[in-house]
Amino acid sequence: MGEDARIRLAPDFTNQVEGVVPAGFSPGENQVFLVPNVRMLDKTNEDTRDEYIPFLGRCIAAIREIGCLPCVVLHSTGDERLIPAIKGQTGDDVPVIEESCPLYLKGIIGTARAVISSRFHALCNALSQAVPAIATGWSHKYQELLQEYGCPECLLDVHATQSEIAEALYRVTHGPERESHVTRLRERAEHQNKLVNNMWQEVDGVLGIGK
């Protein structure tokens, strides 16, 4: 197919939604949120599906290895089904945050030291608030989003070892690269915001709004 002047590419517009930290929520120091996605079990091949839960277990171990506190955040309905399997990997009662309000979810994610996410919009929530994020996913859109925020190296395969996960996580939480990484995320978030504003202006023009 050739180019079509009627078609435009624009970022996900939820980056402009302001998160709200719910009353009574106490952010943990050096807390890293793990956001699972049940779609990793039915949208992927058998090899990825079989390795996904062990991967989440290695993520939790890697978070602890670098001196941070792991916490599972349930970002979408259905993901709660993964909790028993995740806890089975860790051998303990890892904390779980379950929140139905999307504004609260974004606010909570904004308090993290970093996020490891398999949910696309949890990844958006983190990056748009300049919270470093490591991702794994079932679609090309995860790689594309990380590319837009200037951190394509933050995509991990489910076969990544605990050492590889810990190394990637350390770079964005404790290492000397963290400050420049966060600065780059802020700059990219501002650019994405401008692109969304341009999109809405174009939509308004097509609809004749504001004329």
The 8 nearest C-alpha neighbors of each residue, nearest first, counted from 0:
[[1, 2, 3, 6, 4, 5, 7, 8],
 [2, 0, 3, 4, 6, 5, 7, 8],
 [1, 3, 4, 0, 6, 5, 7, 8],
 [2, 4, 5, 6, 1, 7, 0, 8],
 [5, 3, 6, 2, 7, 1, 8, 0],
 [4, 6, 3, 7, 2, 8, 205, 201],
 [7, 5, 4, 3, 8, 2, 9, 1],
 [8, 6, 9, 5, 4, 198, 3, 201],
 [7, 9, 6, 10, 198, 194, 11, 195],
 [8, 10, 7, 198, 195, 194, 11, 12],
 [11, 9, 12, 195, 191, 194, 8, 192],
 [10, 12, 13, 14, 9, 195, 123, 191],
 [13, 11, 14, 195, 10, 15, 16, 192],
 [12, 14, 15, 16, 11, 123, 124, 120],
 [13, 15, 12, 127, 16, 11, 123, 124],
 [16, 14, 13, 12, 17, 192, 127, 195],
 [17, 15, 13, 14, 18, 102, 12, 105],
 [18, 16, 15, 19, 102, 105, 106, 14],
 [17, 19, 106, 105, 102, 103, 16, 20],
 [20, 18, 106, 103, 102, 21, 17, 105],
 [19, 21, 106, 103, 107, 22, 18, 24],
 [22, 20, 24, 103, 19, 23, 106, 107],
 [23, 21, 24, 20, 25, 19, 103, 107],
 [22, 24, 21, 25, 20, 26, 107, 103],
 [23, 25, 22, 21, 26, 20, 107, 27],
 [24, 26, 23, 27, 22, 21, 20, 110],
 [27, 25, 110, 24, 28, 111, 30, 107],
 [26, 28, 30, 29, 25, 68, 111, 110],
 [27, 29, 30, 26, 112, 68, 67, 111],
 [30, 28, 67, 112, 68, 27, 31, 111],
 [31, 29, 68, 27, 28, 112, 111, 67],
 [30, 32, 113, 69, 114, 112, 111, 68],
 [33, 31, 114, 70, 71, 69, 72, 115],
 [32, 34, 71, 115, 116, 114, 72, 70],
 [33, 35, 116, 72, 71, 117, 73, 115],
 [36, 34, 117, 116, 33, 118, 78, 37],
 [35, 37, 38, 117, 118, 78, 39, 34],
 [36, 38, 78, 39, 40, 77, 35, 81],
 [39, 37, 40, 41, 36, 42, 137, 43],
 [40, 38, 37, 42, 36, 41, 43, 137],
 [39, 41, 48, 38, 37, 42, 43, 51],
 [40, 42, 38, 43, 39, 37, 48, 44],
 [43, 41, 38, 39, 40, 137, 44, 48],
 [44, 42, 41, 39, 137, 48, 47, 40],
 [43, 45, 47, 46, 48, 42, 41, 40],
 [46, 44, 48, 47, 49, 43, 40, 50],
 [45, 47, 49, 48, 44, 50, 43, 51],
 [48, 46, 50, 49, 44, 45, 51, 43],
 [47, 49, 40, 45, 51, 46, 50, 43],
 [50, 48, 46, 47, 51, 45, 52, 40],
 [49, 51, 47, 48, 53, 52, 54, 157],
 [50, 52, 54, 48, 53, 49, 157, 47],
 [51, 53, 55, 54, 50, 85, 56, 84],
 [54, 52, 56, 55, 50, 51, 57, 88],
 [55, 53, 51, 57, 52, 56, 157, 50],
 [56, 54, 58, 52, 57, 53, 51, 59],
 [55, 57, 53, 88, 59, 54, 58, 89],
 [56, 58, 60, 54, 161, 55, 59, 61],
 [59, 57, 55, 61, 56, 60, 62, 54],
 [58, 60, 62, 56, 61, 57, 69, 55],
 [59, 61, 57, 63, 58, 62, 64, 56],
 [62, 60, 165, 64, 58, 63, 59, 161],
 [63, 61, 59, 67, 64, 60, 65, 69],
 [64, 62, 66, 67, 60, 61, 65, 68],
 [63, 65, 61, 62, 66, 60, 165, 67],
 [66, 64, 63, 62, 67, 169, 61, 165],
 [67, 65, 63, 64, 62, 68, 29, 61],
 [66, 68, 29, 63, 62, 30, 65, 31],
 [67, 69, 30, 31, 63, 29, 62, 70],
 [70, 68, 31, 59, 32, 62, 30, 67],
 [69, 71, 32, 94, 95, 33, 93, 31],
 [70, 72, 95, 33, 32, 34, 96, 94],
 [73, 71, 96, 34, 95, 33, 74, 32],
 [74, 72, 97, 75, 34, 78, 96, 71],
 [73, 75, 72, 34, 121, 76, 104, 118],
 [76, 74, 73, 78, 77, 36, 99, 118],
 [77, 75, 78, 79, 74, 73, 99, 80],
 [78, 76, 79, 80, 75, 37, 81, 36],
 [77, 79, 37, 80, 76, 36, 81, 75],
 [78, 80, 81, 77, 82, 73, 76, 75],
 [81, 79, 78, 82, 77, 83, 37, 84],
 [82, 80, 79, 84, 78, 83, 85, 37],
 [81, 83, 85, 84, 79, 80, 86, 78],
 [84, 82, 86, 85, 81, 87, 80, 79],
 [83, 85, 87, 82, 86, 81, 88, 52],
 [86, 84, 82, 88, 87, 83, 81, 56],
 [87, 85, 89, 83, 88, 84, 90, 91],
 [86, 88, 84, 85, 90, 89, 83, 91],
 [89, 87, 56, 85, 86, 90, 84, 53],
 [90, 88, 86, 91, 87, 56, 85, 59],
 [89, 91, 87, 88, 86, 92, 93, 85],
 [92, 90, 89, 93, 86, 87, 88, 94],
 [91, 93, 86, 94, 90, 89, 95, 87],
 [92, 94, 91, 70, 95, 86, 69, 71],
 [95, 93, 70, 71, 92, 96, 69, 72],
 [96, 94, 71, 70, 72, 97, 93, 73],
 [95, 97, 72, 71, 73, 98, 94, 70],
 [96, 98, 73, 72, 95, 99, 74, 79],
 [97, 99, 100, 104, 96, 73, 103, 74],
 [98, 100, 101, 97, 104, 74, 103, 75],
 [99, 101, 103, 102, 98, 104, 105, 74],
 [102, 100, 104, 103, 105, 99, 98, 18],
 [103, 101, 18, 105, 19, 104, 100, 106],
 [104, 102, 106, 19, 100, 105, 101, 20],
 [105, 103, 101, 107, 106, 102, 108, 100],
 [104, 106, 18, 108, 102, 103, 107, 124],
 [105, 107, 18, 19, 20, 103, 109, 104],
 [106, 108, 104, 109, 105, 110, 20, 103],
 [107, 109, 105, 110, 106, 111, 125, 104],
 [108, 110, 106, 107, 111, 128, 105, 125],
 [111, 109, 108, 107, 26, 112, 106, 130],
 [112, 110, 113, 108, 30, 109, 31, 32],
 [111, 113, 29, 30, 31, 172, 130, 110],
 [112, 114, 131, 31, 111, 132, 130, 172],
 [115, 113, 132, 32, 31, 33, 116, 133],
 [116, 114, 133, 33, 132, 134, 34, 32],
 [117, 115, 34, 134, 118, 122, 33, 114],
 [116, 118, 136, 135, 35, 36, 134, 34],
 [119, 117, 121, 116, 36, 120, 122, 34],
 [120, 118, 122, 121, 123, 117, 141, 116],
 [121, 119, 123, 122, 118, 124, 13, 74],
 [120, 122, 124, 118, 123, 119, 125, 116],
 [121, 123, 119, 120, 125, 124, 116, 126],
 [124, 122, 120, 126, 121, 125, 127, 119],
 [125, 123, 121, 122, 127, 105, 126, 120],
 [124, 126, 130, 122, 128, 123, 127, 108],
 [125, 127, 129, 128, 123, 130, 124, 122],
 [126, 128, 188, 14, 124, 129, 125, 123],
 [127, 129, 126, 125, 130, 109, 124, 185],
 [130, 128, 184, 126, 185, 127, 181, 131],
 [129, 131, 125, 126, 128, 113, 132, 109],
 [132, 130, 113, 171, 129, 126, 114, 181],
 [133, 131, 114, 113, 115, 130, 134, 125],
 [132, 134, 115, 153, 154, 114, 116, 131],
 [135, 133, 154, 116, 115, 117, 155, 153],
 [134, 136, 117, 155, 154, 156, 116, 157],
 [137, 135, 117, 138, 141, 134, 39, 118],
 [136, 138, 39, 43, 42, 139, 135, 38],
 [139, 137, 140, 136, 141, 142, 42, 43],
 [138, 140, 141, 142, 143, 137, 136, 144],
 [139, 141, 143, 138, 142, 144, 119, 136],
 [142, 140, 144, 143, 139, 136, 138, 145],
 [141, 143, 145, 140, 139, 144, 146, 151],
 [144, 142, 140, 146, 141, 145, 147, 139],
 [145, 143, 147, 141, 146, 142, 140, 148],
 [144, 146, 151, 148, 150, 142, 147, 143],
 [145, 147, 151, 149, 143, 144, 148, 150],
 [148, 146, 144, 145, 149, 143, 187, 150],
 [149, 147, 145, 187, 146, 150, 184, 144],
 [148, 150, 146, 147, 151, 145, 183, 187],
 [149, 151, 145, 152, 146, 148, 153, 147],
 [152, 150, 146, 145, 153, 154, 149, 142],
 [151, 153, 150, 154, 155, 145, 146, 167],
 [154, 152, 133, 151, 150, 134, 155, 132],
 [153, 155, 134, 152, 135, 133, 151, 142],
 [156, 154, 135, 134, 153, 157, 159, 133],
 [155, 157, 158, 159, 135, 154, 136, 134],
 [156, 158, 159, 54, 51, 50, 155, 47],
 [157, 159, 156, 160, 50, 54, 47, 155],
 [160, 158, 157, 156, 163, 164, 155, 161],
 [159, 161, 163, 162, 164, 158, 57, 54],
 [160, 162, 57, 164, 163, 61, 165, 58],
 [161, 163, 165, 160, 164, 166, 61, 159],
 [164, 162, 160, 166, 165, 161, 159, 167],
 [163, 165, 161, 167, 166, 162, 168, 61],
 [166, 164, 61, 168, 162, 163, 167, 169],
 [165, 167, 163, 169, 168, 164, 162, 170],
 [168, 166, 164, 170, 165, 169, 163, 171],
 [167, 169, 165, 166, 170, 171, 164, 172],
 [168, 170, 172, 166, 173, 171, 167, 174],
 [171, 169, 174, 168, 167, 172, 176, 173],
 [170, 172, 177, 169, 168, 131, 173, 174],
 [173, 171, 169, 170, 177, 174, 168, 112],
 [174, 172, 169, 170, 171, 177, 175, 176],
 [173, 175, 170, 176, 177, 169, 172, 171],
 [176, 174, 177, 173, 178, 170, 179, 171],
 [175, 177, 174, 179, 178, 170, 180, 171],
 [178, 176, 171, 180, 175, 179, 174, 172],
 [179, 177, 181, 180, 176, 182, 175, 171],
 [178, 180, 182, 181, 176, 177, 183, 175],
 [179, 181, 177, 183, 178, 182, 176, 184],
 [180, 182, 184, 178, 183, 179, 129, 177],
 [183, 181, 179, 185, 184, 180, 178, 186],
 [182, 184, 186, 180, 181, 185, 187, 179],
 [183, 185, 129, 181, 187, 182, 186, 148],
 [186, 184, 188, 182, 129, 183, 187, 189],
 [187, 185, 183, 189, 188, 184, 182, 190],
 [186, 188, 190, 184, 148, 189, 185, 183],
 [189, 187, 185, 191, 127, 190, 186, 184],
 [190, 188, 192, 186, 187, 191, 185, 193],
 [189, 191, 187, 193, 192, 188, 194, 186],
 [192, 190, 194, 188, 193, 189, 187, 195],
 [191, 193, 189, 195, 190, 194, 188, 196],
 [194, 192, 196, 190, 195, 191, 197, 189],
 [193, 195, 191, 197, 192, 196, 198, 190],
 [194, 196, 198, 192, 197, 193, 12, 10],
 [197, 195, 193, 199, 198, 194, 200, 192],
 [198, 196, 194, 200, 195, 199, 193, 201],
 [197, 199, 195, 201, 196, 200, 202, 194],
 [200, 198, 202, 196, 201, 197, 203, 195],
 [201, 199, 203, 197, 198, 202, 204, 196],
 [200, 202, 204, 198, 199, 203, 197, 205],
 [201, 203, 199, 205, 204, 200, 198, 206],
 [204, 202, 208, 200, 206, 201, 205, 207],
 [205, 203, 201, 207, 202, 206, 200, 208],
 [204, 206, 202, 203, 207, 201, 208, 200],
 [207, 205, 203, 204, 208, 202, 201, 209],
 [206, 208, 204, 205, 203, 210, 209, 202],
 [209, 207, 203, 206, 210, 204, 205, 202],
 [210, 208, 207, 203, 204, 206, 200, 205],
 [209, 208, 207, 204, 203, 206, 205, 200]]
